[in-house]
């Protein structure tokens, strides 16, 4: 499983609003570099799956976001 897929699927377990603490905890647990995390969150935001106010890391999944990223 790709790291992006693991990150997404783990965050979705806390859906729809994982919250800042969980996003950072999952990032740390999976050993994801901060810039990579920010890239993925922005990528999901651009697809309409992730929304946020001030910072992507304190965002939430939108209702139309996939339940899991496929293998």
C-alpha positions as CSV (number, residue, x, y, z in Angstrom):
1,X,0.0,0.0,0.0
2,X,1.3,3.4,-0.9
3,X,2.0,5.9,1.9
4,X,-0.6,8.3,0.5
5,X,-3.2,5.6,0.5
6,X,-2.3,4.6,4.1
7,X,-2.5,8.2,5.2
8,X,-5.9,8.8,3.5
9,X,-7.5,5.5,4.6
10,X,-6.3,6.0,8.2
11,X,-7.7,9.5,8.3
12,X,-11.0,8.3,6.9
13,X,-11.4,6.1,9.9
14,X,-11.9,9.4,11.8
15,X,-14.2,10.8,9.1
16,X,-15.7,13.2,8.5
17,X,-13.6,15.5,10.7
18,X,-10.3,14.0,11.8
19,X,-9.1,17.2,13.4
20,X,-5.6,18.7,13.8
21,X,-4.4,16.3,16.5
22,X,-5.3,13.2,14.5
23,X,-3.9,14.5,11.3
24,X,-0.5,15.2,13.0
25,X,-0.7,11.9,14.9
26,X,-1.2,9.9,11.7
27,X,1.5,11.8,10.0
28,X,3.9,11.0,12.8
29,X,2.9,7.4,13.1
30,X,3.4,6.8,9.4
31,X,6.6,8.8,9.2
32,X,5.3,11.1,6.6
33,X,7.3,14.3,6.0
34,X,5.4,17.5,6.7
35,X,5.8,18.8,3.1
36,X,4.5,15.6,1.7
37,X,1.5,15.7,4.1
38,X,0.7,19.3,3.0
39,X,1.0,18.3,-0.7
40,X,-1.5,15.4,-0.3
41,X,-4.0,17.5,1.7
42,X,-3.9,20.3,-0.9
43,X,-4.2,17.7,-3.7
44,X,-7.3,16.2,-2.0
45,X,-8.6,19.8,-1.5
46,X,-8.2,20.5,-5.2
47,X,-10.3,17.3,-5.9
48,X,-13.0,18.5,-3.6
49,X,-12.4,15.7,-1.0
50,X,-10.8,17.8,1.7
51,X,-11.8,21.2,3.0
52,X,-10.2,23.6,5.6
53,X,-10.4,27.1,6.9
54,X,-6.9,28.4,7.8
55,X,-4.6,25.4,7.4
56,X,-5.0,22.1,5.4
57,X,-3.8,20.2,8.4
58,X,-6.9,21.2,10.4
59,X,-9.4,20.3,7.8
60,X,-12.1,17.7,7.2
61,X,-13.4,15.4,4.5
62,X,-16.2,16.5,2.3
63,X,-19.3,14.3,2.0
64,X,-18.4,13.3,-1.6
65,X,-14.8,12.1,-0.6
66,X,-14.2,8.4,-1.3
67,X,-14.4,6.1,1.7
68,X,-11.0,4.7,0.9
69,X,-8.4,5.1,-1.8
70,X,-8.3,1.9,-4.0
71,X,-5.2,-0.2,-4.2
